[in-house]
Each structure stands twice: as C-alpha cells, then as structure tokens.
C-alpha cells in the first residue's frame, strides 16, 4: 500500500522559548553562614548568571546585633557545628530586615522542614542535590521574600 503524497509540510509544534532566568532580579545579596567552602562555592556558582552577590560568614555569633537588611536571603549551614541551628534560625529570622532564612543540611525530610518553619526559617536547602534544585529553591525563596507583604506567617 502506498501512502498518499502530501503537498504541504506541517511544521512540528514548537515549544515556546523561555528564559528561566529572565524573571530573576539582578543584584540580590545572599549571606551564607558556613565553614564549608564547597557549599559556599556551589551557591555562588548557582546564582552567578543572575549577577547576585554572595558573601560567606564563617561564624554566626559574629552576626549578633548586625543589621541584615542588606541580605534578603540568608543561608545557615546546620551541619557546621556552630551550635544549635534552631537558636540560630530564630536569631537570624528576627534580625533587622527580616531576611528569608534557609537551613542548609545533608538531611531533608518533612520533620526537619516543619522544625525549620517553626523556628522562623523558610525552607531546607539540601546539600545533596544538583544545581537545578539549588537554583529553583533560591529563586523561590527570593520570590517569596520580594512579594511577601509583611513578616512571614510564622513570625
């Protein structure tokens, strides 16, 4: 059986072209509190295309009484052995400027996420995932902070 000859070519359905990074604001400052250079580098590399500034602080106690309003996103490394991460999240979340605080951890489960939110944090940033998950989490945290009306619901 012969197939009929088609006198026109139907173009394939094209996917819309989108730039996922087009909706991310440039110039956002992120503070990473960690002694882990690998975590800091991963975050810095993940947001480099967005032209974000990433600063590393190795000691959370040095931030006591500091104005964090210049850092809308703060990432605290819960595995760094710098004391109780719950106290650190409470302190950072109530700092001047009310930054969006994320806990970086090797463990990421529902129980830990609930504890982070109860302590004034926003989300758990898993250290064991790839760049795509890292950028998605940071983008979502920034959108939340940028569009939030008033303090976070748990504060």
Secondary structure, 3 states (H helix, E strand, C coil): CCCCCCCCCCCCCCCCCCCCCCCCCCCCEEEEECCCHHHHHHHHHHCHHHCCEEEEECCHHHHCCCCCCCCCEEEEECCCCCCCHHHHHHHHHCCCCCCEEEEEECCCCHHHHHHHHHCCCCEEEECCCCHHHHHHHHHHHHHHHHHCCCCCCCC
